Amino acid sequence: MNLETKWLEDFVALASTRSFSASARQRHVTQPAFSRRIRSLEQAVGVTLVDRSTTPINLTPEGQLFLVTARNLVEQLNECLGHLRGVSMAREALDIVAAHSLALSFYPEWISRLQEGLGELPTRLVAMNVGEAIHVLREGNCDLMLAYHDQYATMQLDAEVFPSFSIGQVKMLPVSLADKQGKPLFSLESQDQIPYLSYTQGAFLGRSVRMLLKNDPLRLRLRTIYETAMAEGLKGMVLQGVGLAWIPDFCIRDELKSGRVVRAGDDKWDVPLEIRLYRCSLVHKPGVEKLWRQMMKLPRDFLQA
């Protein structure tokens, strides 16, 4: 196989812009020349990498897989050349994507604890829904992904390609604002219709709650009055006293402790979840490799928040 480095760089640019003309301008070549170079790359690897039938263009499944390798090779080569040229490189931050509630309420405490065992760890964190985060991880556009996992999880992530660490256990609790007597304004024990603050259809946490209620007649008494993909959004509505919601316990720790928010049902309504840190084994960024090795040596207490 005869591959030219510029072809790999061209392909990475095309995956980013999804436009032959925009990529050609970015690479400072004419569009016909750029198109020929992408064709040459496809001939060299022996598969079609780009679906040209759509606008903007998409990568084929083979192209998506090859993108991770191409980006990895380009980054490694640039890093190596930088070292060879005597470039002083500051320690590079790790790019992490996380579910919104994990980014807001879980990550700060966990990363602080992890740094007690590993030392300073520069990171860049972006919050997004789990579906988007998985896509970003698959495309090689992040170093690590922080996400929920449960027994019904259907992420379709190959464990060999996307290994993970279990870093926390959490429960989703049904909660309500407390009344003046410290009782829930809305209770799952009520036989009346219950105003329900729900996760949107595509939200991971929403699927976990739906699985809990799948065969329970209670679901017929839940009257959905508000939907959002974010646990923090549901928490805000609970605090306004407008309904009942299932929220991860670490998001409402202080409110439960103060008694402002109370459980709306006993522990049979709890939804246990695991928190996992994922990486792509096809990406060999030095910082990620070092972190992964160090985490494997740490006592479990340091990994679990």
N, C-alpha and C positions, 0 to 999 in steps of 0.2 A: 504494500500500500504506500502510495506516494502522496503525502499530505503537505500542503504549505500552510505555515502559520497564519498568513494573511487570510486564508480561506476560513479558518476557525474564527478569527476576529470578525470577518464579514458575517459569518453565520450568527455569532453572538449579537452583533448589531442588528441584524434582520429580526431576530427573535424579540428584541427590545422595541423596535419601531413598527414592526409588522408591515413595512412598506419598502418596496425595492427602491423607489425614488428617494425617500428620506434616508435610507441606509447608504445609498450611493453618495449623497451629499455629505453625510457624516464621515464616510470613508475616503472622501476626496477623489472619487473616480466617476466616470460616466455611468449612467444606468445600464447600458448594454454591457459594459465591461464588468460591472458588479454582477449582473445576471449570469454572465459566463463563468465567473468565479464560483458562484453558488452551484451552478451545474457541474463544474469540475469537482467540487467537494462531494456532491451526490454520486458522481461516477466513481470517485475514489473509495467511498465507503460502501458503495454497492446498493444503496436504498434511496428512496425518495424522502427527503427531509422536510420539504415545504409543500403545503397544499395551496396551489396557485389558483384554485377555482373560487376562492372567497376573497372578499374585500372588506376589511383588511385581511391580509394573508394569515393563515394559521400553520402551525407546525403539525406534521403527521405524528402519530404515536411514536414512530421511530425517531422523528426529529426531536420530540420532547425528551426522549431518553438520551439522545446524543447531545442535546444542549447542555445537560449537566456535565458531561465529560468535556465538551468543548470549552465551556466556561472555566472548568477546573484547570484544564491544560494551559489556557491563556493566562489565568491568574498565577499559576505556579511558575510559568516561564517568566512573566514580568517580575515576579518577586525574586526569582533567582538572578535575573539580569541586574536588578537593583542592587542586590548584595554584591555581585561581581564588580559592579561599577563603584562600589564603596559608598552607596547611598545609605545614609543613616535613617533607618525606618523606625518610627515610633511603634510601640505595641498596638496592633490593630484591634479595634473594637469588634466584638462578635455581634452579628445582626440576629435578633431574636424576634419572632412573631408569637403573639399570645392571644388567647381568648380575652375579650374585654374585661370580664370580671377578674380573671387571673392577673391581668396587667395592672389593674387598679388596686386590688385588695390582697393579692397573694404574693406577687413578684417582689415587691420591695423588701418584705421581711425575709423571704426565702433567699434572695441573692445576697442579702447582708449576712445571713447565716452561712451560706456557702463560702463567702469570702473569708470567714473566720478560719476555714480549713484550707483555703487555696491561696489567700492573699488577694491583692487588688485584681479585679476582673473587669476591664472596660467593656461595656455593652451598649447596644442601641436597641431599644424596644419599640415595636409597633403593635398596636392593638387592632384586631380584626376578628371577624367571625371564624369559626373553626373550618368551614368549607373553604374560605379564601386562604386561610393559613396553610391548609394542606396543599392547595394549588401552588402557593409560593414555595413551599418546601420541595414539592415535586420538580418545580422548574429550576431549582438551585438558586433562588433569589433570596434565600436567608440561610443562616448557619444552623439555627436551632428553632424548634417549635415547642411551645408550652401549651398543652391542651388537656382537656378532660378525656377520661376513658371509663367506660362502664361495661358490664357484662353483655350488653346488647350492641356494643360499638361496631360500626360498619364502615370504618375509615378506608378500608381497602388499601392498607399500607403493608407492603411486604416486610416482615420483621427482619429479614437479612439485609435488605436495601435501606430500611429505615429503622435502625435499632433504637431502643428507648430505655430510659431510666424511670422507675417509679419514684416520685419525689414527694408524694403527699396523699393523704386520705381525707376525704371531705364528705359531708352529708348535705343534701338539699332538704331543708326543713319547710313545712307548711307554716306560714306565719301571718299574723294579723296585728294591727295596732291594738294596744290594750285599752280597755274602757277604764272608768274611774275606780272600779273595783279590782283592776289588774287582770281581768278576764279578756279573752279575745273578742273583739267586736264581731268577727266572723269566725265561726267554728265549723269544722268538718263533721261535728256531731249533730249539727242542726239538720232538721228535716225539711227546711225551707230552701228555696233557691239561694245559692251563694254567689255573690259578686266575685268574679274570678279574674285575676290579673295574670295573663298568659304570655308565654314565649311565642314568638312567631313560628310558623310552620317549619322553616328551615333551620331554626336554632337547635344546636346540639342539646342544650339543657331542656328544651321543650320536648324533644323526642324522649328523653329519659323519663320525664314526668308522664308523658302519654303512655309509655310502656307500663308504668306503675298502675295507671288507671284503666288500662286497656279492657280488663274484664270485670271492672268494679262498677256497680250501679251508681256510685257517687258521681261519676262523670256526667250523669244526666242532670244532676242538680247544680253543676257549676255553670254559671251564666257569664260568659266571657264579656267583659266590658272594656278591656284594654289589652293591647298586645305590643310587645317590643322584643327585640333580639337580645337585649342586654339586661343582666341581672340587676345592675345598678339602677336601671330605669324602673324596674318593678319595685325595687326597694323604695325609691322615691314615692311611688304611688301608694305603697303600703303605709308609709309614714304620713300620708295625707288622709289615711283612714277610709279609702274608697273601695278596698277589697282585700282579698286573700291571695297569697302567691307562694310558690316554692322558690327559696333563695338559698344559695350555698352558705353554710354556717359561718365561714370566715368573713363573709360580707356584712353580717349583721351581729357580729360578736358584741360590740359595744352596746347596741340597742337592746339586745337580749339581757345583757348584764344589768343595764339600768332599769329594765322592766318596761321600757317604752313600747317595745315589740315583744309579743309572746307567741308561743307555739299555738297553732290552730288545730292541732291534733296530736295524738300520741305517736310513739316512735314507729308504729307499723306503717306510718305514712312517710317515713324518711326514705330518701333515695341516695344510697351510697355511691360515691364516685371515687375514682382514682385520678391523680394528676400525674401526667407523664411529660418528660422532656425527650423530644425526638431529634434525630439528626439524619442526614443522608450519608450512607457509607461510601457513596461514589465521589463525594467531595472530600478532598484531603487538605483542607486549609490548616496550616500549622497550629493556629490558635484553637481550633475545634479539636484536632487530634490530641493536643496537650490537655485540654480540659477534660476530654473523655477519659484519657488514661488516668488523670488525677482523681476523677470522680469514682473510678473503679476501685481505687485504693482507699477511699474515705470510708469511715464507719457509716453504717446505715443511718445513724442518728444525724449525721451532717447532711444527708441527702433529703431526709424527711423533714418537712417544715411543720 
